[in-house]
């Protein structure tokens, strides 16, 4: 298809909006793809809309290929839908709400688990109608506290959301089969979009297990950290990433003291780095002891035991996590290692229970039984350690596990070595002994989940199986940020002059730049060329504006169409046109007019 | 493409929802196309979504053909956008509003004149960038007071809205050229959708002239009345329809009395029909005098004069419209005949000014000069007339114009014969002398307007022309109800068994019904057949459910796929399949499997 610049709206500008920092926000604005209408609310101009339609089309083809059927649910959802799942409360301010003329309240759909569950619940009557996968490509609404980075975090955005329904998990027709099909479809989508991406294991939230993956577009400007094992290909996000074995040199809690335990007065220092500087101790030789409160009833531990199974009558109230000063605690790992749901201890309660928050040391456990202490292997060895002193404005030097904490160290009911921190660059790979994890930055563009029966249980969606037994329906859900994918592509593919679109999602494949828009010979050449390109299945934009060539070339680089063909007197006199790939620096080459379509096709793949 | 019933969601039912009355609401619900989620809010299930996508695609192709570029504006529009046009107030309760976490208010777009004007205003700088036509296919939101008839009047719906921008009206690049292109595109859209429709002249609101057309799908269940001249092809909606010359027999206001003016006591009768019954007078022999209040300043009359031009110092305060008791007054015609903006007189004010509302007669004008009386030609002749008596609970018989109202009748400043009522079946055609208007019912699916500078003026959107003069930008706007078109098609195309889709917008072209879903030979035949049909460019649904044939046939009629191919033992033994067109009653015919695709293609056109 052929469009003309003057028949569409591409308001390129030299200046980016004042609030634009990320490359995609700057470039999509400057290149006339998007325009801010309100906080986190953007117009998609014709170029953006063409790219979004191409991304959507790829998504649709892959969803259809994964056996999902497309539908469209309303954006406006009666708030009563959320009654059973309580997400009206859980979402909080994130949920936009509308009150109608009769006082009825609707939410603007931030995602559609509830309405799709209500639809399928009301539509199917027999287990024979499962499995079923449904999807939509739809505008979603979320009242983000801090909309930013243009389309990367906005309040109205386009998302593909899919949902699958099953009677069982394993085998034909089960959740795992659909999940695997979606996993493959997602890989196909982002591959076909021309993106360099990583599928990472992710925390799945309330379901547990390895039942969630995120798809990350690799880009240095990404706000998420990805960890990869270059040998095994294992990849995970920072919340999820396991760390390989870390043997403790000399055995855990078994070293000789590095010196006398010495108290140091460290008044009013705001953080571990300031304290370390003051004490002349590096953060990696300091112990950070984080106090969590155990909430609810214990989940089973990995080994199937809970504290009470192990014969300890007293309940756990506190979970202490001890890690190196330069590491970050990982709440999901703490939860899974402790077997308890945990929350960061509220300061007031923790103080009342004897924890001097900000100055807690492992020594605080001596003489009490209401705790479980998790110790990261990196701090269980010997050598010099600094720590809090369990006393405001004081720290200690020469902390020694055996001397300070004593006999309880051997009791798995109270103290456990465990991986409880975020992985970092250089950590051992959890899959390949000897290999080391490397880190990268990514932008999350897709996320797939095994939901289990969370929603069907909450909404009373059961089905009779072949034995006439009621069963909870098992679900999966699968999201792709369509508008986010466009922005992520720009984050990954640009240079100082503008965007560089992958061919599959470029608004047009070829830009024909006319040096003289009003010249009859140029116009005829442009039209003939465009017709040939369109016949070759390419989408063509003709820059027919009455502007100087310099302006046109700058705009061409800015909007990032993969191929630019320039019609000028010199080449035209020889029956040629200048061919230039956007991704290649330097000057173009003259090709015969008749050869241009094949040359473009070859480059575009 | 080939889909399987069991892989999609088509929850057919025997019963329609309790509130469903219109055929499209009943059938789309029963056939599993839509499901009500809230008041005026519907899920589009996979079949509906396929039809909606096909309608949208036709719309897109025709919009592109008319030179418009597609984009997508947000649904959530900062309320400040409406400040200048005051439509936040004019829309009133129709506008859904959302308050965000910071207290900022947004409207959910009911249509997008303001944001598109704001976008184009902010994007173009030179008259050289005009004309420009832009469109989107988008979900719109309107808080209808009485959502009804399923998708025909709902609160969240899909609309194509286009807008054009110009520096001038006539000639190349002008509004009229774009309007005409849109008019042709609209005709193409509805023709391609396989609909029987009428393009009618419509009231254009604030702009005046003949600058608006509605596209009506002809259907007896339609809520709009269409009038057509079968000779000239003239068609208009009831608000707009002109009426041809109606000469007054014996001359206007010129007859001899039918008898003595006689007052009749008509206590507490609620309406003209009850009064007529009581007085034994048919409504068509009664005068209805409606009192309007003139508001604002006078517009120019058709002849270019206003009351003050005509030398009458006093202003008009009241416009009286006198029509036959069985006719309906037409406010637009009253406005245009009087040269004044008018509103129905508030009862309290009218009473204070001496109008006994409910009992007003033309006689009320005697002795006053603050009025203009418009008289419909149908009541200006002689014979018997009944009328109000300008006195509560009283009417008169034998009203005679000359006797009762007198000399002022000849003064065009005070009394004017004019077409001021809605046209009705049998009225003279305004285009062909001797021809009579016929009426029909229609469902409005498209509306195109010449807006002029209404929005650009309100929003301060001017542009410098080639002489560096500031000019208001001239706009047109063009809407198609996409979801309404689907429903209108069902209103027009159905029988007692279900929907009958036109091929172009059917969710699938061909339904393959397997008599035995589990039979390997049937399955193989179905697959081969489906592949052949898909190769012929047809969309195929295979009914692979384990259901009785009777259930499948009933469902096939209900969902209305144009062709049903039935795979059964008998035909299959002879290498055949039963072919049945949904629109043809009676039984199907057996065709060779290999001939089926060509036969389908031929029927589908």
Interface residues (C-beta under 8 A of the other chain):
Chain A: X1 X3 X6 X7 X8 X9 X11 X32 X35 X37 X38 X39 X41 X42 X43 X44 X45 X46 X48 X49 X50 X52 X53 X64 X67 X69 X70 X71 X72 X73 X74 X75 X76 X77 X78 X81 X93 X96 X97 X98 X99 X100 X101 X102 X104 X106 X108 X115 X118 X119 X120 X122 X123 X124 X128 X129 X132 X133 X134 X136 X139 X141 X143 X145 X155 X156 X546
Chain B: X1 X3 X6 X7 X8 X9 X11 X32 X35 X37 X38 X39 X41 X42 X43 X44 X45 X46 X48 X49 X50 X52 X64 X67 X69 X70 X71 X72 X73 X74 X75 X76 X77 X78 X81 X93 X96 X97 X98 X99 X100 X101 X102 X104 X106 X108 X115 X118 X119 X120 X122 X123 X124 X128 X129 X132 X133 X134 X136 X139 X141 X143 X145 X155 X156 X546
